[in-house]
Amino acid sequence: MTIDEASRRYNIPVEVLKEYESWGLCCAVKKVTGTWQYDEEDIRRLSTIMTLRDAGFSSGEAETYMRLMLEGDRTRGQRMQMLSRLRDNTLHEIHFKQRQLDRLDYLRYKILHAGKQAD
């Protein structure tokens, strides 16, 4: 399957496919008549890359994770650390946003409450 076919069929941006190719991780991809050909293993890897990107991994982090994944079970701990670190950061952001919402709600309450006292 060509880059355009893979992009359309699996809704993967062409930029992601080109980035994947540039990482040199697509061992099974064969260049035929100047066009990359993707197989099902490549599509599975690309699915993982898309999941990593959707989860908040940068391009470099996704590449590192994929290289570790290709090394097999011996890198399981490193991959888990990467996932845990991003999870912790995301949880911190959520808590920060919740505190912001709490403060906004408090200020809104004060405005509403002040309006009722004036009546």
C-alpha positions in Angstrom: 0.0 0.0 0.0 1.4 3.4 -0.9 1.7 6.4 1.4 -1.4 8.0 -0.1 -3.4 4.8 0.2 -2.2 4.3 3.8 -3.1 7.9 4.7 -6.6 7.7 3.2 -7.4 4.2 4.4 -6.2 4.6 8.0 -6.7 8.4 8.4 -3.0 8.9 9.1 -1.6 12.3 8.1 1.0 12.0 5.3 3.4 14.0 7.5 3.3 11.2 10.1 4.0 8.6 7.5 6.9 10.6 6.1 8.2 11.0 9.6 7.9 7.3 10.2 9.9 6.6 7.1 12.6 9.1 8.2 13.1 7.3 11.5 14.1 4.2 9.6 11.8 2.0 11.7 9.9 0.7 8.7 12.0 -2.4 8.2 9.2 -4.1 6.3 8.5 -1.2 4.0 9.8 -1.8 0.6 10.5 0.9 -2.0 9.0 -0.2 -5.3 9.3 2.0 -8.3 10.2 5.0 -6.1 7.1 4.5 -3.9 7.1 3.2 -0.3 4.9 0.2 0.2 3.4 -0.4 3.7 2.5 -3.8 5.1 0.2 -4.7 8.0 3.1 -4.6 10.5 3.8 -1.0 9.5 0.2 -0.1 9.9 0.3 -1.6 13.5 3.4 0.4 14.3 1.8 3.5 12.8 -1.3 2.9 15.0 1.0 2.9 18.0 2.6 6.1 16.9 -0.8 7.8 16.5 -1.8 6.6 19.9 1.4 8.0 21.4 0.9 11.3 19.6 -2.7 11.5 20.7 -1.6 10.8 24.3 0.8 13.8 24.2 4.2 12.4 23.1 6.3 14.7 21.1 7.7 13.4 17.8 11.1 12.7 19.4 9.5 10.9 22.3 7.4 8.8 20.0 10.5 7.8 18.0 12.4 6.9 21.2 9.4 4.8 22.4 9.1 3.0 19.1 12.9 2.2 19.0 12.6 0.8 22.5 9.5 -1.2 21.5 11.3 -2.7 18.6 14.1 -3.9 21.0 11.5 -6.1 22.7 10.7 -7.0 26.3 14.0 -6.0 27.8 13.0 -2.3 27.3 9.6 -2.8 29.0 10.7 -0.8 32.1 12.0 2.1 30.1 8.8 2.3 28.1 6.7 2.1 31.3 8.8 5.0 32.7 8.0 7.1 29.6 4.3 6.4 29.9 4.3 7.0 33.6 6.1 10.3 33.3 3.6 11.6 30.7 0.7 10.3 32.8 2.0 12.1 35.9 2.5 15.3 33.9 -1.0 15.1 32.4 -2.5 14.4 35.9 -0.7 17.5 37.2 -2.1 19.6 34.3 -5.6 18.3 35.1 -5.3 19.2 38.8 -3.9 22.7 37.9 -6.9 23.2 35.6 -9.3 22.0 38.3 -7.8 24.6 40.7 -8.4 27.3 38.0 -12.0 26.2 37.6 -12.5 26.3 41.4 -11.1 29.8 41.5 -13.3 31.0 38.6 -16.4 29.4 40.2 -15.6 31.1 43.5 -15.3 34.5 41.7 -18.6 33.9 39.9 -20.2 32.9 43.2 -19.0 36.2 44.7 -20.5 38.2 41.9 -23.8 36.4 42.1 -23.9 36.5 45.9 -23.0 40.3 45.9 -25.9 40.9 43.4 -28.4 39.2 45.7 -27.3 41.2 48.8 -27.9 44.5 46.8 -31.5 43.5 46.2 
